[in-house]
Every structure is written in structure tokens, then in C-alpha cells.
């Protein structure tokens, strides 16, 4: 496949799936699901139009696509979170990011050990890869007219904040088992130091970059130095700048991008809120499609068959056990009241997607003996998650609003607060 063919396919797919995105949601489908199916159809197993291995290695192309898409999506999600949102949801989000994330990691790892019979540390690595809630799929779930009309703002922002932050924090859970499997056992201090150091560096550099970017944008706007559409350009530039800078310094560029987006949003004035939301929608459509298109083209069908029924059983474990139990526990101990319908919704909707794709490919560099089985199990769980959450998102959103809850309150920032109490 030539670069020209790749550009044609990606551009046509973005137009085909992005323009009718609201109609697609009403049909109980999603852009990620259609892009995934298109990748399978156009991939080497069917029509052989999209063959990533002829560009620069199938996994390398997808890893870089996923890395950039994650950074852009994280900045886009963070741009929608205001100071008032943080004040209202930080306790709930903190519990999901601590109790919930550790719970998802351990429960998924337990499934890898029991169902797939993977060695302990390989199972812990697989659990870490699948632990983050994906911001790309989550954003497609909680943005758009359908979600805004049926889901309270606190719920949408809680899922976005959790998905954005835990993608970067997942690096710690991925690095620890990966380094344990590849470094001498007596290097525990070095392993812990590298993992924590990457996260701290990402938070510091990311926040500083975002704050500086906000000051520059504010200054340019005050002096009427910018042209129309500058928010879309500045958001994209911020994502790429932070991703590259933090990674070059040895930190987690993914977490850095989210920190930068959050600082950028919090430093800007409320008068920019509508433009920030429009920027996020545009960014999401631009990068979601190529990632899932190429993911569908590189699915390891033979490795899935080699896993047998245990692979499908593990995918269902990751879907049914991983999120509901951990999130329900996290929300139960959170120092904030979450209504039962909110607990049910947040406990189910924790999709696995681009973040897991990236970390599954990231782990390849460690040269693990069991990597082929790990990659097969991870991609199967991701594919099943995309299908299930795409088909259940629209009816789930409508069901949330259709059980006697007030779905339209006086002010968008206080939407759902009475219910949450």
C-alpha cells in the first residue's frame, strides 16, 4: 500500500463516518465501530487495500497513530472541563482514578491468570494494558446532541476526566510488570523510580506548557492578532507540542498532553467555552477514524484462533468483570453522593479502546516471550469492547434519561446536581 492510497482511504473514511456522526449514533452504531469494520474489510484478510506493513511495519504505524490520537483526544477532552466542573466532580473522579483503576488492573490481571493461564507478571502487564478507560470511545459516548440532551453534565465530565487522566497514569501499571520481566529482580528501586519519574515529569511539563499556551492565546486574542478558527489550531498544536516535548524529556507524553489541555482550559476565560467544545468535536473526528481503520487492518485473526474459547472468555471477563465491580466499589467509597442511576452508568461504560491499543503496541519493545498471546488477548478484548459499547451506547443514554430523572435543569453547570445529592 502506497502513502497515496493510505491518504485516500483515510480521507474518504473521515468524510464518510464523520459527517453523518449524529445519524450514526441514532442507529445504535458509532464512528469507531464503523471504522473498525472498514479496516477489516479493506485490510489484508479481505480486499487487501489497506496493508500497514507495507508502509513501515504494521505495528509501528498503528502505534504512532494511536499515540498522536490519544494526545489530541486527551487535550480535546480536557478543554471541556471548567473550574466549576472540577469543583463538583473531583472527589468522584479521584476515587475512580485510585480505587477504580487499581481494581480494574487487578481484576483484569486475575482473569488473564485464571482464564488464559498467563504467568503472573505477564498477566499483570495485560491487566495494565486494558485498565485505562479510553478517552476516544468515551468522548464519542458523552458528546453530541444525544448525550447532551439525556446525560447530566456532572456524569459526562466525570467520565471524561477519569478517561483522560487514567490513560497517562496507566503507564505506571504498564512499566512495572514490563520492567520486572526484563530487568534483574534486585532493581526494584530503579523500576519504581523510572515509573514515578515519568509521571511527575509529564504532569509538571504538561501543566506548564498548557498554562503558557493559554497565556499566549489570551494575549493574542486581546490584541486581535488571531484569525478565525485559532482554537482548533492551537489545541492541535498544544497536543503535538506537549506530546513531543514530554516524550523527548523522558516522560509520559500521553499524561502530559492531558495535563496541558486541562491547564490550558482552566487558565482561559469562560467566554471561550463554546469555541473549546467545537474544537474538541473537530479534533475527535479527525483522529478517531484512522486509528480504528488501521486497527481493523492488523487484527491477528490466526492468533485469536490459537487462543480458542479461552480468548473469548477472557474478553468477556474484561468486559463484564473488569469495570462494573471496580467502578461500583470506587463510587461506593467516594466522598460524594452519586445517584444509583449514575453509579450504574459509570460502572458499565468504561470502554477499552485507543489507550489499550497504544499500550499493547508499546509493550512489544520489551521482547517478551509471551508477547504474541498477550497481544492477541488484548486486541480481542479491545475489539469486543468497541462492538459492545458502540451497540449499547445509544440505548444506554436514552435509558438513563427515561427512568423518571430530570434531564434538563436550569443551568448547564448545575445540571444533575439535585439528582446527585
Secondary structure, DSSP 8 states (H G I E B T S, - for coil): --HHHHHHHHHHHHHHHHTTHHHHHHTT--HHHHHHHHHHHHSTTTT----THHHH-HHHHHHHHHHHHHHHHHHHHHTT--HHHHHHHHHHHHHIIIIIHHHHHHHHHHHHHHHS---HHHHHHHHHHHHS--HHHHHHHH-SHHHHHHS-HHHHHHHHHHHHHHHHHHHHHHHHHHHHHHS-TT-HHHHHHHHHHHHHHHHHHHHHHHHHHHHHHHHHHHTT---TTHHHHHHHHHHHHHHHHHHHTTS-HHHHHHHHHHHHHHHS-GGGHHHHHHHHHHHHHHHHHHHHHHHHHT--HHHHHHHTHHHHHHHHHIIIIIHHHHHHHHHHHSSS---HHHHHHHHH-----HHHHHHHHHGGGG--TTHHHHHHHHHHHHHHHHHHHHHHHHHHHHHHHTSS-----S-GGGTTHHHH-
